[in-house]
Amino acid sequence: MARRLSIGQQIEELETTRDERKVQFDQRVARRQLGMSLAQYRTDRFEAALRTLRWLERHEAMIRQRCPELAGGSK
């Protein structure tokens, strides 16, 4: 079983991956291997996932308080 990662750790990983993808997308767009609109669409979807995790991080205490079944890490 994979070890549990905090929301902060997940956000850090997505931020790193986002930065790496930007470089890759820029290179692929320059080589005409990826269209600018598709690169932007995929970037927008990725940023939406990051915003969702940041929202969860800001509201984590309240969510855990209202949903105690989440605190134990069980199903």
Buried (B, 14 or more C-beta within 10 A) or exposed (E): EEEEEEBEEBBEEBEEEBEEBEEEBEEBBEEEEBEEEEBEEEBEEBEEEBEEBBEEBEEBEEEEEEEEEEEEEEE
